[in-house]
Amino acid sequence: MGGPGGRWISPSATPRAEIGAVRDELIHIFDSFQIVLALQASFGRAAGRFGLFIALYFGLFKVLDRLIQRLLPNLMKQSALIAGAVSSVALLIEGEGFRWMFAQYLTMRALSCVASNIVQRYPGRLKLLEEYGDAAVFALGSGQAVYSFIVRPDTIDREYGHFLTWVADMDPALIELFRKMLQSNKWDDGQAAKLLARSARILSPEALKRLAANLHAPLSCGVIHPESDCFNRIVYSWLSTFRTVFPMYFSLHLAPPLLFKTKAFLADPVASALRSAHNGVRSSSFMSSYIMFFQTLLCTQRNLMALGAIREEWRYAYWLMGFLASASIFVEKKERRSELALYVRFCSLPFFRCCPRAGWHSIAHWWKRNGR
């Protein structure tokens, strides 16, 4: 899904021009890996504070673990548990947002360890869970995250919402127009005018004319991507997302071996850097494929609505799109899938914190509206 204001391939271009545009985009991708940006992300202020937290935590843990084993030998079996709990005070050097995020991550990691122990205890009976359990958790979390992002933005982590907007290249005014229609099932003239005014500063005259002609309910692909047809938009969504996320994924794969396996990294820096780049390309391909699948499903839905096969908006269609787009996780290595599943799962946890309260409000509103 992309809004006006993104970078598009013109629908009026000839096939040769389209091929040239894709070729130029590929060249631009490999010319703009933004290594400096990746290094800043890996060694900036936030990364330094996180490194200090890790160093302080493990330093306290080792000291306390040794002291307990030496001074309280009767607690030797529980020494790691006690030392780990006390050492968690190191988390106070981080901000509140990071502390909440880290607490959710550790909760999901603990549940993952419990599941792994169960699978190891019954290896023959739970083989299917061992093979595809992480993909299933990612699919469920992905469906919930996309639904929360588009339909219920109050139930998703704010930073995660910003990340999805950044990756998918969505116009916030377009997303808000979608939300208004899904929540009230009514057309919002004010939000539509706001979208048109924002687009007038960005789009070409032809694209702006196409946007204005299609700016009505139901929202069509002429509004979602006014400067390209569906096929070009789907292809370009992969290329654009890859270019956007590669610096982030490259830094994620570069920093751990450089910080925690420094000797091995310096022993063969070229091979280590190439391995990090290869893993970065693989992870970027996963995210690019996810956005491409979602864009394909969204365009399919919009075209079916234009043909009359689908007659009204259905909010849970976005949950289904997120669920199906999660098939891109199989691009990643097996060991990375569990990490992605945990990340998406705990990013969608705020839904379960906010939804019960919102559910009671909805029930009360229905009861009052129906005169009960």
C-alpha positions as CSV (number, residue, x, y, z in Angstrom):
1,M,0.0,0.0,0.0
2,G,1.4,3.4,-0.9
3,G,0.0,6.8,-0.7
4,P,0.4,9.9,-2.9
5,G,3.8,11.4,-2.3
6,G,5.8,8.2,-2.8
7,R,8.2,7.6,-5.7
8,W,6.4,5.9,-8.6
9,I,6.9,4.6,-12.2
10,S,4.6,6.5,-14.5
11,P,1.7,4.4,-16.0
12,S,2.1,6.2,-19.3
13,A,5.7,5.1,-19.8
14,T,6.6,2.7,-22.7
15,P,7.8,-0.8,-21.9
16,R,11.4,0.3,-22.7
17,A,11.1,3.2,-20.4
18,E,9.7,1.0,-17.7
19,I,12.6,-1.4,-18.0
20,G,14.9,1.5,-17.9
21,A,13.3,2.9,-14.8
22,V,13.6,-0.5,-13.0
23,R,17.2,-0.7,-14.2
24,D,18.0,2.8,-12.9
25,E,16.3,1.9,-9.6
26,L,18.5,-1.2,-9.2
27,I,21.6,0.8,-9.9
28,H,20.5,3.4,-7.4
29,I,19.9,0.7,-4.8
30,F,23.5,-0.7,-5.1
31,D,24.9,2.8,-5.2
32,S,23.1,4.0,-2.1
33,F,23.6,1.3,0.6
34,Q,24.3,4.3,2.9
35,I,27.1,2.6,4.8
36,V,27.6,5.7,6.9
37,L,23.9,5.6,8.0
38,A,24.3,2.0,8.9
39,L,27.4,2.7,11.0
40,Q,25.7,5.6,12.7
41,A,22.8,3.3,13.6
42,S,25.2,0.7,14.9
43,F,27.5,3.1,16.9
44,G,25.4,6.2,17.6
45,R,24.2,7.5,21.0
46,A,21.3,5.0,21.3
47,A,23.6,2.1,20.4
48,G,26.2,3.3,22.9
49,R,23.6,3.5,25.7
50,F,22.4,0.0,24.9
51,G,26.0,-1.2,24.9
52,L,26.5,0.4,28.3
53,F,23.3,-1.4,29.6
54,I,24.6,-4.8,28.3
55,A,28.0,-4.3,29.9
56,L,26.6,-3.1,33.2
57,Y,24.1,-6.0,33.3
58,F,26.6,-8.8,32.6
59,G,29.2,-7.2,34.9
60,L,26.8,-7.1,37.8
61,F,25.6,-10.6,36.9
62,K,29.0,-12.2,37.0
63,V,30.0,-10.4,40.2
64,L,26.8,-11.3,42.1
65,D,26.8,-14.9,40.8
66,R,30.3,-15.5,42.1
67,L,29.6,-13.8,45.4
68,I,26.4,-15.9,46.0
69,Q,28.2,-19.1,45.1
70,R,31.1,-18.3,47.5
71,L,29.2,-16.8,50.4
72,L,25.9,-18.7,50.2
73,P,26.7,-22.2,48.9
74,N,23.3,-23.5,49.9
75,L,21.8,-21.2,47.1
76,M,24.2,-22.3,44.4
77,K,21.5,-23.7,42.2
78,Q,19.5,-20.4,42.5
79,S,22.5,-18.1,42.1
80,A,22.0,-17.4,38.4
81,L,18.3,-16.6,39.0
82,I,19.0,-14.3,41.9
83,A,21.9,-12.6,40.2
84,G,19.9,-12.0,37.0
85,A,17.0,-10.5,38.9
86,V,19.2,-8.1,40.9
87,S,21.3,-7.2,37.8
88,S,18.2,-6.1,36.0
89,V,18.5,-2.7,37.8
90,A,20.9,-1.9,34.9
91,L,17.9,-1.4,32.8
92,L,17.2,1.9,34.6
93,I,19.8,3.7,32.5
94,E,17.5,3.3,29.5
95,G,14.3,5.3,28.8
96,E,10.8,4.2,29.8
97,G,9.9,3.2,26.3
98,F,12.8,1.0,25.9
99,R,12.3,-0.6,29.3
100,W,8.7,-1.5,28.4
101,M,9.8,-2.9,25.0
102,F,12.6,-5.0,26.6
103,A,10.2,-6.3,29.2
104,Q,7.8,-7.5,26.6
105,Y,10.6,-9.0,24.6
106,L,11.9,-11.0,27.6
107,T,8.3,-12.2,28.3
108,M,7.9,-13.5,24.8
109,R,11.4,-15.0,25.0
110,A,10.5,-16.8,28.2
111,L,7.4,-18.2,26.6
112,S,9.5,-19.3,23.6
113,C,11.9,-21.2,25.9
114,V,8.9,-22.9,27.5
115,A,7.6,-24.0,24.1
116,S,11.1,-25.2,23.0
117,N,11.4,-27.3,26.2
118,I,8.0,-28.9,25.5
119,V,9.0,-29.7,21.9
120,Q,12.3,-31.2,23.1
121,R,10.5,-33.3,25.6
122,Y,8.1,-34.7,23.0
123,P,10.2,-34.6,19.8
124,G,8.2,-37.1,17.8
125,R,4.7,-35.8,18.6
126,L,5.3,-32.1,18.1
127,K,7.5,-32.2,14.9
128,L,5.0,-30.0,13.0
129,L,5.1,-27.4,15.8
130,E,8.9,-27.4,15.8
131,E,9.1,-26.9,12.1
132,Y,6.4,-24.2,11.5
133,G,5.6,-22.9,15.0
134,D,7.6,-19.8,14.6
135,A,6.0,-19.0,11.2
136,A,2.6,-19.5,12.7
137,V,3.3,-17.1,15.6
138,F,4.7,-14.6,13.1
139,A,1.6,-14.9,10.9
140,L,-0.8,-14.4,13.8
141,G,1.2,-11.4,15.1
142,S,1.5,-10.0,11.6
143,G,-2.2,-10.1,11.0
144,Q,-2.9,-8.4,14.3
145,A,-0.2,-5.8,13.7
146,V,-1.5,-4.8,10.3
147,Y,-5.1,-4.7,11.6
148,S,-4.1,-2.5,14.5
149,F,-2.0,-0.2,12.3
150,I,-4.8,0.5,9.8
151,V,-8.0,0.0,11.8
152,R,-7.0,0.5,15.5
153,P,-3.9,2.7,15.7
154,D,-4.5,3.2,19.4
155,T,-3.8,-0.4,20.1
156,I,-0.3,-0.6,18.5
157,D,3.1,0.6,19.7
158,R,3.6,4.1,18.4
159,E,7.2,3.5,17.3
160,Y,6.2,0.4,15.5
161,G,3.4,2.3,13.7
162,H,6.0,4.9,12.6
163,F,8.2,2.1,11.3
164,L,5.4,0.6,9.3
165,T,4.6,4.0,7.8
166,W,8.2,4.5,6.9
167,V,8.7,1.1,5.4
168,A,5.5,1.0,3.3
169,D,5.9,4.6,2.1
170,M,2.3,5.5,3.1
171,D,0.8,8.9,3.1
172,P,-0.6,9.6,6.6
173,A,-3.5,11.5,5.2
174,L,-4.5,8.4,3.0
175,I,-4.2,6.1,6.0
176,E,-6.4,8.4,8.1
177,L,-9.0,8.4,5.3
178,F,-9.0,4.6,5.3
179,R,-9.5,4.6,9.1
180,K,-12.4,7.1,9.0
181,M,-14.2,4.9,6.4
182,L,-13.6,1.7,8.3
183,Q,-14.6,3.1,11.7
184,S,-17.7,5.0,10.7
185,N,-18.4,3.6,7.3
186,K,-18.9,7.2,6.0
187,W,-17.0,9.3,3.5
188,D,-15.0,12.1,5.2
189,D,-14.9,15.2,2.9
190,G,-12.5,17.0,5.2
191,Q,-9.9,14.3,5.2
192,A,-10.3,13.8,1.4
193,A,-9.6,17.6,0.9
194,K,-6.6,17.3,3.2
195,L,-5.2,14.4,1.1
196,L,-5.8,16.4,-2.1
197,A,-4.1,19.5,-0.7
198,R,-1.0,17.5,0.4
199,S,-0.8,15.6,-2.9
200,A,-1.0,18.9,-4.9
201,R,2.5,19.8,-3.6
202,I,4.0,16.5,-4.6
203,L,2.3,14.8,-7.5
204,S,2.6,15.6,-11.2
205,P,-0.4,17.3,-12.9
206,E,-1.6,14.1,-14.6
207,A,-1.3,12.1,-11.4
208,L,-3.1,14.8,-9.4
209,K,-5.9,14.8,-12.0
210,R,-6.3,11.0,-11.7
211,L,-6.3,11.2,-7.9
212,A,-9.0,13.9,-7.9
213,A,-11.2,11.9,-10.4
214,N,-11.0,8.8,-8.2
215,L,-11.3,10.4,-4.8
216,H,-14.6,8.9,-3.7
217,A,-15.8,5.8,-1.9
218,P,-14.7,3.1,-2.3
219,L,-11.1,4.1,-2.5
220,S,-9.5,2.7,-5.6
221,C,-6.0,2.1,-6.8
222,G,-6.2,5.5,-8.6
223,V,-6.1,7.1,-5.1
224,I,-3.6,4.6,-3.5
225,H,-1.0,4.9,-6.2
226,P,-2.1,7.6,-8.7
227,E,1.2,7.7,-10.6
228,S,1.5,4.0,-11.6
229,D,-0.6,1.0,-12.5
230,C,-0.9,-1.9,-10.1
231,F,1.8,-4.1,-11.7
232,N,4.5,-1.3,-11.7
233,R,3.5,-0.3,-8.1
234,I,3.9,-3.9,-6.9
235,V,7.3,-4.3,-8.5
236,Y,8.5,-0.9,-7.3
237,S,7.3,-1.6,-3.8
238,W,9.9,-4.4,-3.5
239,L,12.7,-2.3,-4.9
240,S,11.9,0.8,-2.8
241,T,11.5,-1.2,0.4
242,F,14.8,-3.0,-0.2
243,R,16.6,0.3,-0.6
244,T,14.9,1.7,2.5
245,V,15.5,-1.1,5.0
246,F,19.0,-2.4,3.9
247,P,21.0,0.0,6.0
248,M,19.0,-1.0,9.1
249,Y,19.3,-4.7,8.5
250,F,23.0,-4.4,7.5
251,S,23.7,-2.7,10.8
252,L,21.8,-5.3,12.7
253,H,23.9,-8.1,11.2
254,L,27.1,-6.1,11.4
255,A,27.1,-4.9,15.0
256,P,26.8,-8.2,17.0
257,P,29.9,-10.0,15.5
258,L,31.8,-6.8,15.7
259,L,30.9,-6.1,19.3
260,F,30.7,-9.6,20.8
261,K,33.0,-11.6,18.5
262,T,35.7,-9.0,17.8
263,K,38.6,-11.4,17.6
264,A,36.9,-13.6,15.0
265,F,35.7,-10.6,13.1
266,L,39.2,-9.0,12.9
267,A,40.8,-12.4,12.0
268,D,39.0,-12.2,8.7
269,P,37.3,-8.8,8.4
270,V,36.5,-9.1,4.7
271,A,34.7,-12.5,5.0
272,S,32.9,-11.3,8.2
273,A,31.7,-8.1,6.4
274,L,30.6,-10.0,3.4
275,R,28.7,-12.4,5.6
276,S,27.0,-9.5,7.3
277,A,26.1,-8.0,3.9
278,H,24.7,-11.3,2.7
279,N,22.5,-11.6,5.8
280,G,21.4,-8.0,5.4
281,V,20.4,-8.7,1.8
282,R,18.4,-11.7,2.9
283,S,16.6,-9.9,5.7
284,S,15.9,-6.9,3.4
285,S,14.5,-9.3,0.8
286,F,12.2,-10.7,3.5
287,M,10.8,-7.3,4.4
288,S,10.6,-6.3,0.7
289,S,8.6,-9.4,-0.1
290,Y,6.3,-8.8,2.8
291,I,5.5,-5.3,1.5
292,M,5.1,-6.6,-2.1
293,F,2.7,-9.4,-1.0
294,F,0.6,-6.9,1.0
295,Q,0.5,-4.5,-1.9
296,T,-0.6,-7.3,-4.2
297,L,-3.4,-8.3,-1.9
298,L,-4.5,-4.7,-1.4
299,C,-4.6,-4.0,-5.2
300,T,-6.5,-7.3,-5.6
301,Q,-9.1,-6.2,-3.1
302,R,-9.5,-2.7,-4.6
303,N,-9.9,-4.1,-8.1
304,L,-12.5,-6.6,-6.9
305,M,-14.4,-3.7,-5.3
306,A,-14.2,-1.7,-8.5
307,L,-15.7,-4.7,-10.4
308,G,-18.5,-5.1,-7.8
309,A,-17.4,-8.5,-6.5
310,I,-16.8,-6.9,-3.1
311,R,-19.5,-4.4,-2.2
312,E,-18.3,-2.9,1.0
313,E,-15.3,-2.4,3.3
314,W,-14.5,-5.2,5.6
315,R,-12.1,-4.2,8.4
316,Y,-10.9,-7.8,9.0
317,A,-9.6,-8.0,5.4
318,Y,-6.5,-6.2,6.6
319,W,-5.9,-8.8,9.3
320,L,-6.1,-11.4,6.6
321,M,-3.7,-9.4,4.3
322,G,-1.2,-9.2,7.1
323,F,-1.6,-12.9,7.8
324,L,-1.1,-14.0,4.2
325,A,1.8,-11.6,3.6
326,S,3.7,-13.3,6.4
327,A,4.6,-16.1,4.0
328,S,7.6,-13.9,3.2
329,I,9.2,-15.2,6.5
330,F,10.3,-18.3,4.7
331,V,12.9,-16.1,2.9
332,E,14.7,-15.9,6.2
333,K,16.8,-18.6,7.8
334,K,15.2,-20.9,10.4
335,E,17.0,-19.4,13.3
336,R,15.9,-15.8,12.4
337,R,12.2,-16.7,12.1
338,S,11.8,-17.1,15.8
339,E,13.3,-13.7,16.4
340,L,11.0,-12.1,13.9
341,A,8.0,-14.0,15.4
342,L,8.9,-12.7,18.9
343,Y,9.3,-9.1,17.6
344,V,6.0,-8.9,15.8
345,R,4.2,-10.7,18.6
346,F,5.3,-8.3,21.3
347,C,4.8,-5.3,19.1
348,S,1.2,-6.2,18.8
349,L,0.8,-6.9,22.6
350,P,-0.6,-3.4,23.3
351,F,-3.7,-4.5,21.4
352,F,-4.5,-7.0,24.2
353,R,-4.0,-4.2,26.7
354,C,-6.2,-1.6,25.0
355,C,-8.8,-3.8,23.3
356,P,-10.8,-5.0,26.4
357,R,-11.4,-1.4,27.5
358,A,-12.4,-0.4,23.9
359,G,-14.6,-3.5,23.7
360,W,-16.6,-2.4,26.8
361,H,-17.0,1.1,25.3
362,S,-18.3,-0.4,22.1
363,I,-20.8,-2.6,23.9
364,A,-22.0,0.3,26.0
365,H,-22.4,2.4,22.8
366,W,-24.4,-0.3,21.1
367,W,-26.6,-0.7,24.2
368,K,-27.3,3.0,24.4
369,R,-28.0,3.3,20.6
370,N,-30.5,0.5,20.6
371,G,-32.4,1.9,23.5
372,R,-31.6,-0.9,26.0
